[in-house]
Amino acid sequence: MDEKSPLVQKQNRSSRWTREFVLSYALLYGFALNITGRAEPQFIYAYLKEHTDLNETNNVTTSKPKECGQNNEDNIQEQASSWTWYFTVSEYGVAIPIVILVGPMADRVGRKPILLWNAVFTFLSFAFRTVIVYMSMDLYWLIIAHVVSGISGTFYTFDLANHAIMADITDNKERSFLMVIFDSFLGISVTCAQLLTGYLIELTGYTYPFLITSVVLLLYILLVYVTLKDTCRQLETGPKLSISSFLMQIFTLFRQKSVVTVSIFHFILFFIVYILYYFPFNSFVTIRTLYQLGPPFCWNPVHVGWFGAGEDIELFIVATFIMKILQYVVVDETIAVLGFVSSVGCFVFYGLSNTDWMLYGGIYASKFID
């Protein structure tokens, strides 16, 4: 036993450092994606607004946002919403099959290759977007950039790989706590990105948010490559990867009843509910940002950033605190129903908003969303 003790201590130290590295991944990756995620709809809006006015020849990437109400704002908002829809379809149409393949691949080739795959293609996508924004190229080029992002598997591949790492290095008692900390670090990165993006756009234009995203992603790639030691134990003991076994593993859910604790019908039903619940949120923030930029609100990027940061604080801190209290009072199913009702109230409130205070009221209507 004495001869094995140093090995156990070394493994414990390695797991502890891996926890720290995973949390740093959440900070860097979340910060990078959310800077551009908040800046891109504002760039699209400014691009369309600039090109709608034939008398203006300013470069969208360097000029400050134009005054609100000078052009046909409703038409611009409509066009911007259509473009964001094209980007979403092009990105997630590619990403969905990639994410389906990632699950079995993470167990076969390891967590680190999956993270690097996601990071490299994400970096290429945002580096290309930086060039597009800097040169004020046609918006059609952004569709190609989003396709490249879809090849990376988007944020879902990053989230899947990191949760797999956390499951590898923790036991059942500490796993949930580490995942809560991981989500909290993501929340911190999102809040900081919201605030920084508004000031960057207001002071420098639209290029620097995209450039900063590319630089941070490059640092993230180097950090993962240098610091992460693969935690997947099956790499040494599992069978070799073959196409047939790999494809069969994808459909294990339907072949082995022991994989899930409920019937396949209920699992599919839960999955459909999940899709229907989160589908509006994929475009909700973008559409709301476009709504805030136009009349009657005419918010500037700084105002949009502070609003988003306040909402994130409410979501990651206040909503979590409320949910914890409710767990002592009602069952989880009731909390889920309250979350759905709160989501509906949030969307209705935003849809009817025509003053600033109503938009802020929508934050409180969404206090149960998570």
VOFI-892821 format. One line per 8 residues: number of its first residue (from 1); their letters; for each residue x, z, y of C-alpha. Coordinates in steps of 0.02 Angstrom, whole numbers, padded with zeros to 5 digits. Layout:
BEGIN
NUM> A> X,Z,Y ~ ...
REM end
This chain:
BEGIN
1> MDEKSPLV> 00000,00000,00000 ~ 00143,00039,00119 ~ 00213,-00136,00097 ~ 00046,-00213,00146 ~ 00014,-00103,00297 ~ 00117,-00207,00421 ~ 00025,-00363,00367 ~ -00144,-00280,00400
9> QKQNRSSR> -00086,-00218,00570 ~ -00020,-00391,00613 ~ -00187,-00468,00564 ~ -00281,-00341,00671 ~ -00170,-00377,00820 ~ -00195,-00564,00795 ~ -00384,-00543,00789 ~ -00380,-00437,00946
17> WTREFVLS> -00281,-00568,01041 ~ -00398,-00704,00976 ~ -00543,-00609,01053 ~ -00455,-00609,01220 ~ -00416,-00794,01208 ~ -00596,-00838,01163 ~ -00659,-00746,01317 ~ -00533,-00839,01425
25> YALLYGFA> -00597,-01003,01350 ~ -00772,-00955,01407 ~ -00711,-00924,01584 ~ -00613,-01086,01601 ~ -00734,-01202,01512 ~ -00889,-01129,01592 ~ -00810,-01134,01764 ~ -00753,-01314,01745
33> LNITGRAE> -00917,-01384,01681 ~ -01026,-01295,01806 ~ -00928,-01350,01959 ~ -00961,-01532,01919 ~ -01132,-01494,01845 ~ -01188,-01431,02016 ~ -01094,-01562,02116 ~ -01149,-01719,02022
41> PQFIYAYL> -01334,-01719,02070 ~ -01286,-01688,02251 ~ -01162,-01832,02244 ~ -01296,-01947,02170 ~ -01416,-01897,02307 ~ -01286,-01925,02443 ~ -01231,-02091,02365 ~ -01408,-02160,02362
49> KEHTDLNE> -01442,-02092,02536 ~ -01284,-02175,02604 ~ -01319,-02342,02522 ~ -01500,-02343,02575 ~ -01448,-02348,02758 ~ -01367,-02519,02779 ~ -01300,-02472,02950 ~ -01189,-02335,02879
57> TNNVTTSK> -01018,-02376,02805 ~ -00950,-02200,02777 ~ -00866,-02156,02614 ~ -00979,-02038,02516 ~ -00832,-01947,02441 ~ -00757,-01892,02606 ~ -00902,-01879,02728 ~ -01009,-01723,02744
65> PKECGQNN> -01191,-01730,02684 ~ -01300,-01824,02807 ~ -01440,-01741,02903 ~ -01602,-01721,02810 ~ -01751,-01832,02851 ~ -01659,-01985,02917 ~ -01707,-02098,02772 ~ -01849,-02117,02649
73> EDNIQEQA> -01813,-01952,02562 ~ -01952,-01966,02433 ~ -01888,-02134,02373 ~ -01710,-02067,02365 ~ -01764,-01915,02264 ~ -01858,-02029,02145 ~ -01707,-02141,02120 ~ -01591,-01992,02098
81> SSWTWYFT> -01707,-01916,01967 ~ -01708,-02082,01873 ~ -01519,-02091,01874 ~ -01501,-01913,01808 ~ -01621,-01960,01668 ~ -01513,-02110,01622 ~ -01359,-01998,01618 ~ -01446,-01868,01510
89> VSEYGVAI> -01507,-01996,01383 ~ -01338,-02083,01372 ~ -01246,-01918,01349 ~ -01359,-01825,01229 ~ -01407,-01981,01133 ~ -01226,-01986,01077 ~ -01200,-01797,01071 ~ -01342,-01754,00950
97> PIVILVGP> -01267,-01840,00796 ~ -01095,-01774,00845 ~ -01159,-01595,00848 ~ -01243,-01620,00679 ~ -01076,-01673,00606 ~ -00977,-01534,00690 ~ -01052,-01391,00587 ~ -00983,-01446,00417
105> MADRVGRK> -00824,-01513,00498 ~ -00785,-01344,00577 ~ -00780,-01266,00404 ~ -00674,-01405,00331 ~ -00546,-01452,00462 ~ -00549,-01288,00558 ~ -00608,-01221,00725 ~ -00457,-01273,00827
113> PILLWNAV> -00469,-01462,00795 ~ -00653,-01456,00842 ~ -00616,-01364,01005 ~ -00477,-01486,01047 ~ -00587,-01637,01007 ~ -00721,-01569,01124 ~ -00595,-01524,01260 ~ -00500,-01689,01260
121> FTFLSFAF> -00654,-01800,01271 ~ -00733,-01686,01401 ~ -00573,-01698,01504 ~ -00572,-01888,01490 ~ -00754,-01894,01545 ~ -00727,-01788,01700 ~ -00563,-01871,01745 ~ -00655,-02038,01743
129> RTVIVYMS> -00794,-01962,01850 ~ -00663,-01904,01975 ~ -00602,-02084,01994 ~ -00782,-02147,02010 ~ -00824,-02022,02146 ~ -00660,-02046,02239 ~ -00679,-02235,02243 ~ -00868,-02225,02271
137> MDLYWLII> -00896,-02343,02125 ~ -01067,-02399,02067 ~ -01171,-02266,01979 ~ -01177,-02373,01822 ~ -00998,-02319,01787 ~ -01059,-02139,01772 ~ -01160,-02191,01620 ~ -00998,-02234,01530
145> AHVVSGIS> -00924,-02067,01582 ~ -01075,-01976,01510 ~ -01060,-02072,01347 ~ -00881,-02010,01332 ~ -00944,-01835,01365 ~ -01072,-01861,01226 ~ -00932,-01905,01105 ~ -00859,-01733,01140
153> GTFYTFDL> -01019,-01651,01078 ~ -01048,-01574,01252 ~ -01059,-01386,01279 ~ -01148,-01359,01112 ~ -00992,-01405,01013 ~ -00888,-01286,01119 ~ -01017,-01148,01092 ~ -01030,-01180,00905
161> ANHAIMAD> -00842,-01176,00876 ~ -00817,-01017,00977 ~ -00959,-00926,00890 ~ -00882,-00978,00724 ~ -00716,-00904,00781 ~ -00802,-00742,00834 ~ -00888,-00733,00665 ~ -00720,-00755,00578
169> ITDNKERS> -00629,-00614,00669 ~ -00766,-00482,00680 ~ -00874,-00382,00562 ~ -01062,-00362,00574 ~ -01051,-00207,00684 ~ -00946,-00281,00825 ~ -00996,-00464,00812 ~ -01154,-00454,00917
177> FLMVIFDS> -01065,-00355,01053 ~ -00924,-00483,01065 ~ -01052,-00623,01078 ~ -01139,-00531,01220 ~ -00972,-00513,01310 ~ -00938,-00698,01279 ~ -01104,-00745,01361 ~ -01067,-00626,01504
185> FLGISVTC> -00902,-00712,01538 ~ -00994,-00878,01539 ~ -01114,-00803,01665 ~ -00971,-00748,01776 ~ -00894,-00921,01771 ~ -01060,-01004,01811 ~ -01090,-00889,01961 ~ -00916,-00919,02032
193> AQLLTGYL> -00934,-01107,02007 ~ -01099,-01108,02100 ~ -01025,-01023,02253 ~ -00865,-01125,02257 ~ -00952,-01293,02236 ~ -01061,-01273,02389 ~ -00914,-01234,02503 ~ -00805,-01371,02427
201> IELTGYTY> -00938,-01504,02459 ~ -00974,-01440,02634 ~ -00791,-01434,02685 ~ -00706,-01574,02588 ~ -00839,-01690,02516 ~ -00877,-01728,02334 ~ -00708,-01775,02260 ~ -00628,-01604,02250
209> PFLITSVV> -00760,-01524,02137 ~ -00730,-01662,02009 ~ -00542,-01651,02030 ~ -00541,-01462,02006 ~ -00647,-01482,01850 ~ -00521,-01604,01777 ~ -00373,-01491,01816 ~ -00456,-01336,01743
217> LLLYILLV> -00503,-01432,01586 ~ -00322,-01488,01566 ~ -00266,-01306,01579 ~ -00398,-01260,01451 ~ -00333,-01391,01329 ~ -00156,-01324,01344 ~ -00218,-01145,01322 ~ -00314,-01186,01163
225> YVTLKDTC> -00169,-01286,01091 ~ -00041,-01149,01123 ~ -00139,-00989,01092 ~ -00269,-01022,00957 ~ -00225,-00996,00775 ~ -00360,-01064,00663 ~ -00469,-00926,00591 ~ -00560,-01026,00457
233> RQLETGPK> -00512,-00953,00288 ~ -00586,-01101,00194 ~ -00445,-01211,00253 ~ -00333,-01139,00119 ~ -00457,-01108,-00021 ~ -00592,-01238,00003 ~ -00601,-01406,-00086 ~ -00532,-01562,-00007
241> LSISSFLM> -00641,-01656,00115 ~ -00735,-01803,00043 ~ -00868,-01911,00124 ~ -00998,-01878,-00012 ~ -00978,-01689,-00011 ~ -00974,-01688,00178 ~ -01138,-01783,00192 ~ -01219,-01673,00061
249> QIFTLFRQ> -01166,-01518,00156 ~ -01261,-01579,00309 ~ -01423,-01573,00210 ~ -01385,-01409,00121 ~ -01530,-01331,00215 ~ -01653,-01440,00119 ~ -01565,-01427,-00049 ~ -01532,-01240,-00061
257> KSVVTVSI> -01670,-01117,-00020 ~ -01545,-00975,-00008 ~ -01473,-01046,00152 ~ -01616,-00981,00260 ~ -01728,-00828,00238 ~ -01889,-00921,00282 ~ -01972,-01076,00213 ~ -01911,-01247,00266
265> FHFILFFI> -02080,-01278,00350 ~ -02063,-01123,00458 ~ -01882,-01163,00497 ~ -01929,-01338,00557 ~ -02073,-01264,00656 ~ -01956,-01140,00740 ~ -01835,-01281,00778 ~ -01973,-01386,00859
273> VYILYYFP> -02024,-01237,00966 ~ -01843,-01214,01017 ~ -01828,-01398,01067 ~ -01992,-01394,01164 ~ -01937,-01236,01254 ~ -01764,-01295,01305 ~ -01804,-01478,01337 ~ -01869,-01445,01515
281> FNSFVTIR> -01713,-01344,01558 ~ -01595,-01491,01524 ~ -01654,-01576,01683 ~ -01737,-01432,01774 ~ -01586,-01375,01877 ~ -01543,-01554,01928 ~ -01720,-01596,01982 ~ -01736,-01432,02076
289> TLYQLGPP> -01572,-01466,02166 ~ -01635,-01637,02220 ~ -01795,-01554,02277 ~ -01699,-01428,02381 ~ -01591,-01560,02466 ~ -01740,-01656,02535 ~ -01881,-01607,02652 ~ -01965,-01487,02681
297> FCWNPVHV> -01815,-01379,02631 ~ -01664,-01485,02682 ~ -01540,-01361,02610 ~ -01354,-01391,02627 ~ -01234,-01374,02479 ~ -01185,-01197,02528 ~ -01367,-01141,02527 ~ -01394,-01225,02359
305> GWFGAGED> -01239,-01137,02291 ~ -01291,-00964,02347 ~ -01465,-00990,02279 ~ -01396,-01042,02109 ~ -01274,-00896,02106 ~ -01414,-00773,02143 ~ -01519,-00847,02004 ~ -01374,-00833,01881
313> IELFIVAT> -01347,-00650,01927 ~ -01532,-00618,01900 ~ -01528,-00710,01734 ~ -01372,-00633,01658 ~ -01390,-00456,01727 ~ -01567,-00415,01781 ~ -01655,-00511,01643 ~ -01541,-00436,01511
321> FIMKILQY> -01576,-00261,01577 ~ -01764,-00292,01575 ~ -01758,-00362,01399 ~ -01662,-00209,01338 ~ -01796,-00094,01410 ~ -01935,-00197,01332 ~ -01854,-00182,01160 ~ -01893,00004,01165
329> VVVDETIA> -02076,-00031,01206 ~ -02131,-00189,01116 ~ -02077,-00295,00969 ~ -01965,-00447,00986 ~ -02110,-00568,00959 ~ -02198,-00497,01113 ~ -02038,-00517,01216 ~ -02030,-00700,01161
337> VLGFVSSV> -02210,-00728,01218 ~ -02171,-00646,01386 ~ -02022,-00762,01402 ~ -02133,-00915,01375 ~ -02261,-00853,01501 ~ -02123,-00816,01625 ~ -02053,-00992,01602 ~ -02222,-01071,01634
345> GCFVFYGL> -02245,-00964,01788 ~ -02073,-01014,01850 ~ -02105,-01201,01835 ~ -02278,-01188,01915 ~ -02209,-01085,02058 ~ -02069,-01209,02092 ~ -02189,-01356,02080 ~ -02303,-01282,02213
353> SNTDWMLY> -02161,-01226,02327 ~ -02156,-01294,02504 ~ -02063,-01152,02590 ~ -01898,-01063,02559 ~ -01979,-00898,02512 ~ -02079,-00984,02374 ~ -01918,-01052,02298 ~ -01843,-00878,02301
361> GGIYASKF> -02003,-00815,02222 ~ -01973,-00932,02077 ~ -01817,-00833,02034 ~ -01921,-00676,02006 ~ -02048,-00777,01907 ~ -01908,-00821,01787 ~ -01843,-00645,01758 ~ -01878,-00654,01570
369> ID> -01797,-00823,01540 ~ -01642,-00817,01432
REM end
